[in-house]
Amino acid sequence: MEVEVGNIVLPGNIVKEAESLAKENKKVVLGNGLRSDENEKVVVSKSGILCKRKNIFYVDSYQKRYIPAKNDTVIGIVHSKTLDFFWVDINCSELASLPYLAFEGATKKNRPDINIGDLIYCKVMQSNPDLEPELVCVDSTGKKGNLGELKDGLMFSCTINLVRKILNEKCTLLHLLSKECPYEIAAGINGRIWINSKNINTTILLRNTILEAEYTPYHQMKNLVDRFASELTGIN
């Protein structure tokens, strides 16, 4: 059965739009809940809602445990170090490997200054059921972009659904919050969010507002941010 973006989908459904774009030699990225079969058809592997963001197709489904998928951007916690790798907790069933050379400008003699317990914003480079996930901290051009170590700030856990919601182009929350106060944010699709602002009270208020957004409809985000602005005035 063929399905379209916005439909509720089931395993085995075919995503014709993604398949057609690929045949036109346009770049298509398959995210969570989708795979390409031996006939080059894009097949749903998980129940949920079919979504699209730019050239990325994915299935939005409620899940507690993160399942790594190639090109996912995640927040990891450095668990241990070996001769050539950092081993990183990305909230899945096993540790992911992050090679020392997977950082911009890194060489065998010039290794990144990363320690156990540090937070890393990184991308899933490889995800295979038979191997541990592999991470990188550079984009396709070898540049770090917004990837790398997350210093200071506050990291908190949340549902994977909330991360997908605030990253959805229909959600105005992050844009509206930026009008009220300057802040930095890194949202990991593995159910972790890092934020940093001018002081800890503002950072905690930002965290609470973002968590509240999980059960707030898109059209009520303005009301949520108005309450944030009112509370912000009280603590500054």
N, CA, C and O of each residue as an XYZ file, in Angstrom:
944
protein
N       0.846     -1.200      0.000
C       0.000      0.000      0.000
C       0.880      1.248      0.000
O       1.809      1.362      0.799
N       0.581      2.180     -0.899
C       1.342      3.426     -0.966
C       0.766      4.451      0.011
O      -0.449      4.547      0.183
N       1.654      5.213      0.644
C       1.224      6.200      1.632
C       1.868      7.541      1.326
O       2.870      7.617      0.614
N       1.273      8.611      1.880
C       1.768      9.966      1.658
C       2.168     10.606      2.984
O       1.795     10.130      4.057
N       2.931     11.690      2.891
C       3.340     12.439      4.082
C       2.096     12.895      4.846
O       1.166     13.444      4.255
N       2.084     12.668      6.149
C       0.941     13.022      6.981
C       0.039     11.848      7.295
O      -0.786     11.921      8.205
N       0.193     10.743      6.534
C      -0.619      9.544      6.767
C      -0.109      8.762      7.974
O       1.075      8.808      8.305
N      -1.027      8.042      8.627
C      -0.625      7.030      9.603
C      -0.146      5.820      8.814
O      -0.857      5.328      7.937
N       1.047      5.344      9.118
C       1.647      4.281      8.312
C       1.917      3.036      9.151
O       2.027      3.097     10.375
N       2.021      1.906      8.455
C       2.292      0.621      9.080
C       3.482     -0.034      8.391
O       3.775      0.286      7.239
N       4.170     -0.940      9.070
C       5.291     -1.632      8.434
C       4.869     -2.296      7.122
O       3.833     -2.958      7.055
N       5.676     -2.112      6.096
C       5.383     -2.684      4.788
C       4.805     -1.691      3.800
O       4.820     -1.941      2.595
N       4.285     -0.546      4.297
C       3.771      0.492      3.396
C       4.905      1.054      2.544
O       6.067      1.045      2.953
N       4.553      1.544      1.352
C       5.532      2.077      0.408
C       5.421      3.601      0.343
O       4.323      4.140      0.205
N       6.560      4.296      0.441
C       6.587      5.760      0.351
C       6.971      6.130     -1.080
O       8.152      6.215     -1.417
N       5.964      6.347     -1.907
C       6.195      6.570     -3.334
C       6.929      7.886     -3.594
O       7.782      7.949     -4.479
N       6.607      8.944     -2.829
C       7.226     10.247     -3.071
C       8.743     10.180     -2.928
O       9.471     10.717     -3.764
N       9.219      9.526     -1.877
C      10.664      9.406     -1.664
C      11.310      8.602     -2.783
O      12.397      8.939     -3.254
N      10.644      7.550     -3.200
C      11.156      6.710     -4.290
C      11.249      7.500     -5.591
O      12.236      7.389     -6.317
N      10.217      8.303     -5.888
C      10.192      9.091     -7.127
C      11.298     10.139     -7.142
O      11.953     10.339     -8.165
N      11.510     10.815     -6.001
C      12.569     11.827     -5.921
C      13.944     11.202     -6.138
O      14.803     11.785     -6.799
N      14.144     10.012     -5.575
C      15.431      9.328     -5.741
C      15.672      8.971     -7.203
O      16.801      9.056     -7.687
N      14.614      8.570     -7.909
C      14.751      8.219     -9.326
C      15.062      9.443    -10.182
O      15.620      9.321    -11.272
N      14.695     10.627     -9.679
C      15.013     11.875    -10.387
C      16.404     12.385    -10.006
O      16.774     13.514    -10.327
N      17.170     11.530     -9.313
C      18.536     11.855     -8.867
C      18.577     13.016     -7.871
O      19.579     13.723     -7.764
N      17.468     13.199     -7.144
C      17.442     14.193     -6.081
C      17.835     13.521     -4.768
O      17.522     12.354     -4.535
N      18.527     14.279     -3.916
C      18.998     13.708     -2.658
C      17.828     13.435     -1.724
O      17.030     14.326     -1.433
N      17.734     12.205     -1.261
C      16.687     11.799     -0.331
C      17.350     11.110      0.859
O      18.177     10.215      0.685
N      16.984     11.531      2.059
C      17.528     10.921      3.275
C      16.407     10.172      3.982
O      15.345     10.735      4.249
N      16.647      8.897      4.285
C      15.663      8.083      4.998
C      16.010      8.090      6.480
O      17.085      7.645      6.883
N      15.095      8.595      7.275
C      15.319      8.666      8.711
C      14.663      7.529      9.453
O      14.468      6.444      8.905
N      14.326      7.779     10.690
C      13.761      6.778     11.582
C      12.515      6.120     10.988
O      11.610      6.808     10.514
N      12.475      4.787     11.015
C      11.284      4.051     10.595
C      11.155      3.778      9.118
O      10.121      3.275      8.679
N      12.175      4.094      8.329
C      12.132      3.850      6.883
C      13.395      3.122      6.443
O      14.460      3.289      7.036
N      13.264      2.309      5.391
C      14.424      1.617      4.827
C      14.206      1.434      3.329
O      13.086      1.556      2.832
N      15.281      1.141      2.626
C      15.210      0.860      1.193
C      15.394     -0.638      0.995
O      16.357     -1.214      1.502
N      14.470     -1.285      0.253
C      14.586     -2.733      0.063
C      15.429     -3.067     -1.162
O      16.007     -2.179     -1.788
N      15.495     -4.350     -1.500
C      16.350     -4.791     -2.605
C      15.863     -4.300     -3.962
O      16.625     -4.300     -4.930
N      14.600     -3.880     -4.043
C      14.047     -3.345     -5.295
C      14.095     -1.822     -5.331
O      13.488     -1.198     -6.202
N      14.820     -1.224     -4.380
C      14.987      0.220     -4.268
C      13.681      0.942     -3.959
O      13.522      2.123     -4.269
N      12.751      0.219     -3.347
C      11.518      0.842     -2.873
C      11.731      1.311     -1.434
O      12.436      0.662     -0.660
N      11.117      2.441     -1.082
C      11.217      2.962      0.283
C      10.078      2.361      1.097
O       8.904      2.613      0.824
N      10.437      1.567      2.095
C       9.466      0.781      2.846
C       9.422      1.238      4.303
O      10.455      1.516      4.914
N       8.215      1.310      4.843
C       8.021      1.662      6.257
C       8.372      0.452      7.123
O       7.956     -0.669      6.828
N       9.140      0.681      8.191
C       9.515     -0.415      9.087
C       8.958     -0.238     10.500
O       9.191     -1.075     11.373
N       8.223      0.850     10.722
C       7.708      1.140     12.062
C       6.390      1.906     11.948
O       6.242      2.763     11.076
N       5.443      1.602     12.818
C       4.157      2.305     12.805
C       4.313      3.734     13.320
O       5.144      4.009     14.186
N       3.497      4.641     12.771
C       3.539      6.032     13.210
C       2.980      6.946     12.149
O       2.162      6.523     11.332
N       3.411      8.200     12.149
C       2.975      9.184     11.159
C       4.145      9.497     10.238
O       5.245      9.797     10.703
N       3.905      9.427      8.921
C       4.962      9.715      7.953
C       5.186     11.224      7.879
O       4.251     11.985      7.630
N       6.419     11.646      8.096
C       6.761     13.069      8.108
C       7.880     13.359      7.114
O       8.604     12.462      6.683
N       7.999     14.637      6.763
C       9.058     15.065      5.847
C       9.561     16.424      6.295
O       8.769     17.330      6.558
N      10.886     16.570      6.384
C      11.506     17.854      6.687
C      12.610     18.082      5.666
O      13.650     17.424      5.691
N      12.360     19.037      4.760
C      13.258     19.273      3.627
C      13.350     17.992      2.808
O      12.344     17.549      2.254
N      14.538     17.383      2.717
C      14.672     16.163      1.921
C      14.735     14.914      2.800
O      15.117     13.838      2.339
N      14.356     15.069      4.075
C      14.423     13.948      5.016
C      13.018     13.393      5.260
O      12.118     14.123      5.678
N      12.840     12.107      4.999
C      11.586     11.414      5.289
C      11.795     10.566      6.543
O      12.843      9.937      6.697
N      10.802     10.543      7.444
C      10.926      9.719      8.643
C       9.539      9.411      9.200
O       8.555     10.064      8.850
N       9.478      8.413     10.068
C       8.227      8.041     10.725
C       8.275      8.539     12.164
O       9.176      8.187     12.925
N       7.303      9.354     12.525
C       7.200      9.887     13.883
C       6.379      8.903     14.708
O       5.169      8.784     14.516
N       7.032      8.206     15.618
C       6.335      7.215     16.437
C       6.783      7.346     17.878
O       7.907      7.769     18.151
N       5.911      6.987     18.793
C       6.270      7.093     20.208
C       7.216      5.956     20.575
O       6.885      4.787     20.378
N       8.367      6.284     21.098
C       9.314      5.257     21.526
C      10.100      5.768     22.720
O      10.438      6.949     22.803
N      10.384      4.857     23.646
C      11.134      5.220     24.845
C      12.628      5.064     24.616
O      13.415      5.906     25.049
N      13.022      4.003     23.944
C      14.437      3.711     23.731
C      14.849      4.177     22.350
O      14.186      3.871     21.359
N      15.935      4.910     22.286
C      16.420      5.415     21.003
C      17.019      4.281     20.174
O      17.796      3.472     20.681
N      16.650      4.231     18.900
C      17.220      3.280     17.946
C      18.019      4.090     16.934
O      17.427      4.847     16.165
N      19.336      3.960     16.908
C      20.163      4.798     16.026
C      19.817      4.621     14.553
O      19.540      3.514     14.092
N      19.838      5.732     13.828
C      19.633      5.725     12.378
C      20.656      6.664     11.757
O      20.980      7.706     12.327
N      21.157      6.295     10.600
C      22.186      7.091      9.933
C      21.712      8.529      9.739
O      20.564      8.774      9.369
N      22.618      9.476      9.995
C      22.405     10.926      9.862
C      21.626     11.547     11.015
O      21.409     12.759     11.017
N      21.199     10.752     11.997
C      20.585     11.341     13.190
C      21.616     12.201     13.922
O      22.789     11.836     14.012
N      21.172     13.334     14.438
C      22.031     14.170     15.273
C      21.674     13.903     16.728
O      20.514     14.030     17.119
N      22.671     13.531     17.531
C      22.419     13.076     18.894
C      23.352     13.779     19.883
O      24.388     14.328     19.510
N      22.953     13.744     21.145
C      23.817     14.219     22.226
C      24.329     13.000     22.980
O      23.549     12.199     23.496
N      25.652     12.869     23.037
C      26.255     11.731     23.709
C      27.042     12.152     24.938
O      27.469     13.300     25.063
N      27.225     11.198     25.843
C      28.048     11.394     27.036
C      29.245     10.459     26.922
O      29.079      9.247     26.787
N      30.442     11.016     26.976
C      31.645     10.192     26.833
C      31.748      9.234     28.024
O      31.821      9.658     29.177
N      31.752      7.944     27.718
C      31.755      6.900     28.744
C      33.167      6.419     29.061
O      33.506      6.195     30.223
N      33.989      6.260     28.024
C      35.350      5.759     28.209
C      36.187      6.072     26.972
O      35.665      6.522     25.952
N      37.496      5.827     27.080
C      38.421      6.101     25.973
C      39.321      4.888     25.760
O      39.723      4.222     26.714
N      39.634      4.609     24.481
C      40.604      3.575     24.158
C      41.680      4.196     23.274
O      41.779      5.420     23.181
N      42.475      3.369     22.633
C      43.604      3.869     21.868
C      43.176      4.785     20.726
O      43.818      5.805     20.473
N      42.090      4.423     20.034
C      41.678      5.182     18.848
C      40.268      5.758     18.921
O      39.863      6.508     18.033
N      39.514      5.417     19.972
C      38.101      5.795     20.014
C      37.699      6.366     21.368
O      38.289      6.054     22.402
N      36.673      7.215     21.325
C      35.861      7.494     22.498
C      34.678      6.531     22.424
O      34.168      6.257     21.338
N      34.246      6.022     23.563
C      33.011      5.233     23.612
C      31.949      6.103     24.271
O      32.147      6.629     25.367
N      30.828      6.242     23.589
C      29.859      7.281     23.935
C      28.479      6.684     24.198
O      27.987      5.856     23.431
N      27.870      7.117     25.287
C      26.493      6.737     25.616
C      25.544      7.661     24.856
O      25.511      8.867     25.101
N      24.772      7.084     23.929
C      23.795      7.886     23.181
C      22.359      7.439     23.484
O      21.448      7.660     22.685
N      22.171      6.806     24.653
C      20.833      6.435     25.105
C      20.234      5.300     24.278
O      19.017      5.226     24.112
N      21.090      4.413     23.758
C      20.578      3.232     23.063
C      21.100      1.989     23.779
O      21.672      2.096     24.863
N      20.911      0.824     23.191
C      21.210     -0.428     23.885
C      22.698     -0.705     24.047
O      23.072     -1.548     24.864
N      23.566     -0.018     23.290
C      25.007     -0.225     23.420
C      25.748      1.086     23.201
O      25.199      2.042     22.653
N      26.993      1.116     23.633
C      27.810      2.311     23.448
C      28.158      2.496     21.976
O      28.305      1.523     21.236
N      28.289      3.750     21.560
C      28.672      4.080     20.186
C      30.147      4.464     20.157
O      30.682      4.987     21.135
N      30.796      4.201     19.027
C      32.207      4.560     18.883
C      32.332      5.909     18.184
O      31.610      6.203     17.232
N      33.256      6.712     18.673
C      33.551      8.016     18.078
C      35.065      8.098     17.878
O      35.793      8.348     18.838
N      35.554      7.892     16.649
C      37.001      7.920     16.412
C      37.602      9.283     16.742
O      36.965     10.315     16.530
N      38.821      9.284     17.258
C      39.512     10.540     17.539
C      39.636     11.398     16.281
O      39.614     12.626     16.353
N      39.766     10.739     15.126
C      39.966     11.469     13.873
C      38.663     12.010     13.290
O      38.675     12.646     12.236
N      37.533     11.762     13.970
C      36.234     12.219     13.469
C      35.903     13.628     13.943
O      34.732     14.002     14.014
N      36.938     14.417     14.272
C      36.782     15.816     14.654
C      37.532     16.682     13.648
O      38.540     16.251     13.087
N      37.049     17.891     13.421
C      37.720     18.800     12.493
C      39.153     19.079     12.966
O      39.379     19.436     14.122
N      40.100     18.912     12.062
C      41.488     19.231     12.355
C      42.235     18.207     13.186
O      43.409     18.405     13.496
N      41.569     17.102     13.556
C      42.223     16.105     14.402
C      43.207     15.257     13.597
O      42.942     14.908     12.447
N      44.327     14.935     14.204
C      45.318     14.024     13.624
C      45.749     13.050     14.720
O      45.322     13.168     15.869
N      46.595     12.093     14.357
C      47.068     11.135     15.361
C      47.875     11.827     16.457
O      47.899     11.374     17.602
N      48.536     12.931     16.094
C      49.323     13.669     17.079
C      48.517     14.773     17.756
O      48.831     15.189     18.872
N      47.475     15.244     17.071
C      46.655     16.338     17.600
C      45.245     15.829     17.873
O      44.334     16.017     17.067
N      45.083     15.187     19.015
C      43.796     14.581     19.348
C      42.902     15.593     20.070
O      43.396     16.494     20.749
N      41.585     15.438     19.918
C      40.669     16.374     20.586
C      40.770     16.263     22.105
O      40.970     15.176     22.648
N      40.630     17.385     22.771
C      40.721     17.440     24.231
C      39.344     17.153     24.827
O      38.644     18.055     25.286
N      38.983     15.884     24.807
C      37.680     15.441     25.303
C      37.916     14.468     26.453
O      38.792     13.607     26.378
N      37.126     14.611     27.519
C      37.311     13.777     28.704
C      36.056     12.973     29.021
O      34.965     13.277     28.540
N      36.233     11.952     29.834
C      35.096     11.136     30.262
C      34.088     12.025     30.997
O      34.453     12.811     31.870
N      32.810     11.881     30.621
C      31.750     12.692     31.215
C      31.375     13.908     30.397
O      30.341     14.526     30.650
N      32.203     14.268     29.413
C      31.891     15.429     28.569
C      30.695     15.135     27.662
O      30.439     13.987     27.297
N      29.973     16.196     27.309
C      28.844     16.085     26.380
C      29.320     16.370     24.966
O      30.091     17.300     24.732
N      28.846     15.551     24.018
C      29.240     15.697     22.622
C      27.993     15.762     21.748
O      27.107     14.914     21.853
N      27.931     16.772     20.888
C      26.855     16.865     19.894
C      27.419     16.271     18.611
O      28.362     16.815     18.038
N      26.854     15.170     18.162
C      27.457     14.436     17.057
C      26.389     13.830     16.146
O      25.191     13.901     16.421
N      26.858     13.243     15.073
C      25.967     12.661     14.067
C      26.260     11.171     13.929
O      27.413     10.743     13.990
N      25.196     10.389     13.741
C      25.352      8.951     13.518
C      25.825      8.732     12.085
O      25.115      9.046     11.129
N      27.022      8.194     11.951
C      27.610      7.947     10.636
C      27.235      6.574     10.113
O      27.029      6.384      8.914
N      27.150      5.618     11.028
C      26.858      4.245     10.631
C      25.975      3.595     11.668
O      26.219      3.712     12.868
N      24.937      2.902     11.197
C      24.043      2.177     12.095
C      23.737      0.828     11.470
O      23.081      0.740     10.431
N      24.221     -0.217     12.118
C      24.070     -1.571     11.601
C      23.697     -2.479     12.762
O      24.335     -2.422     13.813
N      22.669     -3.322     12.593
C      22.252     -4.192     13.703
C      23.369     -5.082     14.238
O      23.327     -5.503     15.394
N      24.373     -5.371     13.401
C      25.446     -6.280     13.804
C      26.672     -5.562     14.362
O      27.610     -6.212     14.825
N      26.676     -4.232     14.322
C      27.826     -3.464     14.783
C      27.373     -2.334     15.700
O      26.217     -1.914     15.655
N      28.290     -1.847     16.529
C      27.945     -0.694     17.360
C      27.798      0.541     16.472
O      28.454      0.625     15.435
N      26.950      1.503     16.855
C      26.817      2.740     16.066
C      28.147      3.483     16.014
O      28.919      3.464     16.972
N      28.404      4.135     14.886
C      29.615      4.945     14.753
C      29.222      6.404     14.600
O      28.296      6.725     13.855
N      29.918      7.289     15.299
C      29.593      8.712     15.330
C      30.685      9.543     14.673
O      31.828      9.101     14.551
N      30.323     10.750     14.250
C      31.301     11.724     13.755
C      30.934     13.099     14.301
O      29.789     13.342     14.680
N      31.916     13.992     14.338
C      31.681     15.374     14.763
C      32.032     16.350     13.652
O      32.427     17.485     13.918
N      31.889     15.910     12.403
C      32.097     16.771     11.239
C      30.994     16.494     10.229
O      30.375     15.431     10.247
N      30.751     17.472      9.336
C      29.772     17.265      8.278
C      30.449     16.637      7.062
O      31.603     16.214      7.138
N      29.733     16.579      5.948
C      30.255     15.922      4.746
C      31.463     16.640      4.157
O      32.200     16.057      3.362
N      31.677     17.903      4.540
C      32.821     18.667      4.024
C      34.019     18.620      4.978
O      35.064     19.210      4.703
N      33.857     17.910      6.104
C      34.940     17.828      7.075
C      34.957     18.962      8.077
O      35.894     19.076      8.867
N      33.926     19.812      8.058
C      33.837     20.939      8.991
C      32.957     20.568     10.185
O      32.040     19.755     10.066
N      33.249     21.172     11.329
C      32.500     20.844     12.538
C      31.094     21.426     12.546
O      30.186     20.836     13.130
N      30.900     22.584     11.901
C      29.583     23.211     11.944
C      29.176     23.447     13.387
O      29.915     24.069     14.149
N      27.998     22.950     13.769
C      27.546     23.113     15.156
C      27.786     21.848     15.982
O      27.267     21.722     17.092
N      28.571     20.914     15.442
C      28.866     19.678     16.159
C      30.084     19.864     17.064
O      30.840     20.824     16.914
N      30.265     18.936     18.003
C      31.426     18.998     18.882
C      31.040     19.017     20.351
O      29.908     18.692     20.706
N      31.978     19.396     21.199
C      31.737     19.402     22.640
C      30.753     20.498     23.027
O      30.808     21.619     22.521
N      29.848     20.142     23.942
C      28.889     21.104     24.489
C      29.393     21.518     25.865
O      29.403     20.710     26.794
N      29.809     22.766     25.997
C      30.384     23.243     27.248
C      29.368     24.066     28.035
O      28.520     24.749     27.462
N      29.474     23.984     29.360
C      28.579     24.723     30.258
C      27.128     24.306     29.983
O      26.881     23.190     29.525
N      26.190     25.181     30.255
C      24.797     24.883     29.960
C      24.226     23.748     30.788
O      24.810     23.323     31.785
N      23.066     23.265     30.353
C      22.314     22.232     31.062
C      21.792     21.212     30.064
O      21.161     21.573     29.070
N      22.055     19.939     30.329
C      21.508     18.875     29.492
C      20.415     18.154     30.269
O      20.591     17.849     31.449
N      19.294     17.880     29.620
C      18.226     17.141     30.283
C      17.631     16.123     29.323
O      17.698     16.280     28.103
N      17.054     15.090     29.890
C      16.427     14.039     29.093
C      14.951     14.344     28.896
O      14.320     15.003     29.722
N      14.418     13.859     27.796
C      13.001     14.054     27.488
C      12.573     12.916     26.566
O      13.384     12.057     26.221
N      11.320     12.910     26.173
C      10.877     11.889     25.230
C      11.405     12.212     23.834
O      11.622     13.373     23.486
N      11.602     11.179     23.059
C      12.035     11.369     21.677
C      10.967     12.134     20.903
O      11.281     12.917     20.006
N       9.715     11.904     21.253
C       8.623     12.620     20.579
C       8.728     14.128     20.762
O       8.444     14.887     19.836
N       9.136     14.568     21.960
C       9.253     16.007     22.203
C      10.331     16.614     21.313
O      10.135     17.693     20.754
N      11.462     15.937     21.175
C      12.526     16.467     20.311
C      12.021     16.609     18.885
O      12.238     17.633     18.238
N      11.349     15.580     18.403
C      10.824     15.652     17.033
C       9.805     16.788     16.903
O       9.728     17.452     15.869
N       9.035     16.996     17.956
C       8.011     18.036     17.900
C       8.627     19.422     17.800
O       8.210     20.216     16.956
N       9.614     19.735     18.643
C      10.172     21.099     18.624
C      11.015     21.351     17.376
O      11.240     22.502     17.004
N      11.485     20.274     16.723
C      12.249     20.432     15.485
C      11.357     20.482     14.255
O      11.811     20.820     13.162
N      10.085     20.145     14.440
C       9.144     20.188     13.320
C       8.970     21.630     12.845
O       8.844     22.547     13.657
N       8.964     21.823     11.532
C       8.851     23.181     10.988
C       7.527     23.848     11.346
O       7.406     25.069     11.244
N       6.533     23.064     11.764
C       5.254     23.638     12.176
C       5.324     24.232     13.588
O       4.470     25.027     13.980
N       6.348     23.838     14.338
C       6.450     24.277     15.731
C       7.219     25.592     15.822
O       8.362     25.681     15.374
N       6.598     26.596     16.394
C       7.199     27.939     16.486
C       7.885     28.192     17.829
O       8.382     29.292     18.068
N       7.918     27.194     18.701
C       8.394     27.401     20.069
C       9.792     28.009     20.132
O       9.980     29.046     20.769
N      10.763     27.393     19.493
C      12.153     27.851     19.612
C      12.326     29.252     19.046
O      13.079     30.059     19.592
N      11.630     29.540     17.954
C      11.703     30.879     17.357
C      11.108     31.922     18.297
O      11.678     32.999     18.473
N       9.971     31.606     18.895
C       9.322     32.555     19.806
C      10.163     32.780     21.062
O      10.251     33.902     21.559
N      10.777     31.718     21.571
C      11.627     31.867     22.758
C      12.829     32.760     22.472
O      13.259     33.525     23.335
N      13.370     32.660     21.260
C      14.550     33.466     20.910
C      14.236     34.958     20.884
O      15.141     35.784     21.003
N      12.965     35.308     20.728
C      12.578     36.717     20.755
C      12.534     37.262     22.183
O      12.600     38.473     22.397
N      12.422     36.360     23.151
C      12.317     36.781     24.554
C      13.670     36.846     25.251
O      13.873     37.675     26.138
N      14.598     35.975     24.856
C      15.933     35.989     25.464
C      16.908     35.219     24.582
O      16.515     34.277     23.894
N      18.180     35.619     24.602
C      19.180     34.879     23.823
C      19.499     33.547     24.503
O      19.627     33.487     25.726
N      19.622     32.505     23.730
C      19.989     31.201     24.287
C      20.567     30.324     23.186
O      20.380     30.587     21.998
N      21.269     29.284     23.599
C      21.787     28.280     22.677
C      21.072     26.966     22.959
O      20.725     26.675     24.104
N      20.852     26.174     21.913
C      20.198     24.881     22.108
C      20.784     23.860     21.154
O      21.113     24.170     20.009
N      20.907     22.635     21.646
C      21.257     21.485     20.812
C      20.245     20.400     21.148
O      20.146     19.975     22.299
N      19.501     19.956     20.155
C      18.460     18.956     20.374
C      18.889     17.635     19.746
O      19.068     17.544     18.532
N      19.050     16.623     20.575
C      19.435     15.303     20.080
C      18.212     14.438     19.878
O      17.359     14.336     20.760
N      18.128     13.817     18.720
C      16.971     12.984     18.409
C      16.950     11.728     19.283
O      16.024     10.922     19.198
N      17.980     11.568     20.125
C      18.020     10.441     21.062
C      17.385     10.776     22.412
O      17.586     10.059     23.392
N      16.621     11.862     22.458
C      15.895     12.192     23.685
C      16.705     12.969     24.698
O      16.515     12.822     25.905
N      17.617     13.804     24.200
C      18.402     14.676     25.074
C      18.446     16.077     24.476
O      18.589     16.239     23.264
N      18.324     17.076     25.327
C      18.379     18.474     24.888
C      19.373     19.211     25.781
O      19.383     19.034     26.999
N      20.205     20.036     25.159
C      21.159     20.877     25.890
C      20.813     22.333     25.615
O      20.592     22.718     24.467
N      20.767     23.143     26.673
C      20.507     24.575     26.503
C      21.481     25.376     27.363
O      21.970     24.906     28.390
N      21.743     26.585     26.917
C      22.624     27.485     27.657
C      22.113     28.908     27.477
O      21.714     29.294     26.378
N      22.126     29.680     28.543
C      21.689     31.079     28.467
C      22.528     31.903     29.442
O      23.535     31.424     29.964
N      22.113     33.133     29.681
C      22.964     34.062     30.442
C      23.096     33.704     31.921
O      24.073     34.089     32.563
N      22.118     32.968     32.472
C      22.238     32.557     33.877
C      21.432     31.281     34.106
O      20.600     30.903     33.282
N      21.688     30.627     35.228
C      21.090     29.324     35.492
C      19.573     29.408     35.661
O      18.859     28.486     35.267
N      19.071     30.507     36.242
C      17.622     30.635     36.431
C      16.890     30.680     35.091
O      15.847     30.049     34.923
N      17.445     31.431     34.143
C      16.839     31.498     32.811
C      16.922     30.148     32.121
O      15.978     29.729     31.452
N      18.048     29.466     32.280
C      18.229     28.152     31.656
C      17.208     27.150     32.180
O      16.635     26.384     31.405
N      16.980     27.150     33.483
C      15.998     26.231     34.070
C      14.593     26.565     33.590
O      13.798     25.665     33.317
N      14.283     27.846     33.486
C      12.971     28.261     32.995
C      12.779     27.838     31.536
O      11.690     27.416     31.148
N      13.824     27.949     30.742
C      13.768     27.475     29.354
C      13.503     25.977     29.311
O      12.676     25.503     28.532
N      14.215     25.235     30.158
C      14.008     23.782     30.204
C      12.561     23.447     30.546
O      11.943     22.619     29.877
N      12.022     24.075     31.568
C      10.652     23.782     31.987
C       9.645     24.103     30.888
O       8.673     23.372     30.694
N       9.883     25.198     30.172
C       8.976     25.595     29.091
C       9.031     24.593     27.943
O       7.999     24.225     27.383
N      10.231     24.157     27.599
C      10.377     23.176     26.517
C       9.701     21.860     26.892
O       9.032     21.252     26.057
N       9.865     21.415     28.130
C       9.218     20.178     28.565
C       7.699     20.298     28.513
O       7.007     19.346     28.151
N       7.186     21.468     28.875
C       5.734     21.686     28.854
C       5.181     21.659     27.433
O       3.997     21.392     27.229
N       6.034     21.934     26.457
C       5.584     21.987     25.061
C       5.137     20.634     24.529
O       4.427     20.567     23.526
N       5.549     19.546     25.197
C       5.181     18.219     24.684
C       3.672     18.048     24.583
O       3.179     17.408     23.654
N       2.940     18.616     25.530
C       1.484     18.448     25.547
C       0.757     19.739     25.174
O      -0.429     19.899     25.461
N       1.478     20.653     24.534
C       0.887     21.914     24.089
C       0.672     21.870     22.579
O       1.630     21.642     21.840
N      -0.553     22.079     22.097
C      -0.791     22.091     20.642
C       0.014     23.198     19.966
O       0.344     24.203     20.595
N       0.326     23.013     18.693
C       1.119     23.997     17.958
C       0.515     25.394     18.041
O       1.237     26.378     18.201
N      -0.816     25.479     17.933
C      -1.447     26.797     17.881
C      -1.457     27.502     19.239
O      -1.831     28.672     19.323
N      -1.047     26.796     20.308
C      -1.009     27.424     21.632
C       0.418     27.725     22.109
O       0.622     28.092     23.266
N       1.400     27.570     21.220
C       2.792     27.837     21.608
C       2.997     29.300     22.011
O       3.790     29.595     22.905
N       2.292     30.200     21.360
C       2.415     31.626     21.695
C       1.999     31.864     23.141
O       2.651     32.628     23.852
N       0.922     31.221     23.587
C       0.480     31.373     24.971
C       1.527     30.825     25.938
O       1.777     31.407     26.993
N       2.135     29.700     25.566
C       3.167     29.105     26.404
C       4.360     30.050     26.551
O       4.897     30.212     27.647
N       4.769     30.668     25.457
C       5.911     31.585     25.488
C       5.554     32.873     26.221
O       6.414     33.473     26.865
N       4.309     33.302     26.132
C       3.878     34.488     26.892
C       4.026     34.241     28.394
O       4.448     35.129     29.134
N       3.676     33.031     28.841
C       3.838     32.692     30.258
C       5.324     32.656     30.627
O       5.721     33.087     31.710
N       6.131     32.137     29.708
C       7.582     32.129     29.921
C       8.105     33.553     30.101
O       8.892     33.821     31.008
N       7.663     34.465     29.232
C       8.126     35.856     29.289
C       7.729     36.512     30.607
O       8.495     37.287     31.181
N       6.529     36.196     31.079
C       6.059     36.762     32.342
C       6.917     36.270     33.513
O       7.295     37.054     34.385
N       7.220     34.967     33.526
C       8.050     34.404     34.594
C       9.486     34.903     34.482
O      10.162     35.092     35.493
N       9.948     35.116     33.256
C      11.309     35.607     33.044
C      11.486     36.989     33.659
O      12.530     37.291     34.237
N      10.467     37.818     33.532
C      10.512     39.162     34.120
C      10.640     39.086     35.636
O      11.290     39.926     36.259
N      10.015     38.073     36.219
C      10.036     37.931     37.670
C      11.364     37.470     38.240
O      11.658     37.733     39.406
N      12.183     36.780     37.429
C      13.448     36.260     37.971
C      14.641     37.132     37.599
O      15.736     36.937     38.127
N      14.442     38.094     36.693
C      15.553     38.962     36.264
C      15.445     40.358     36.876
O      16.294     41.211     36.621
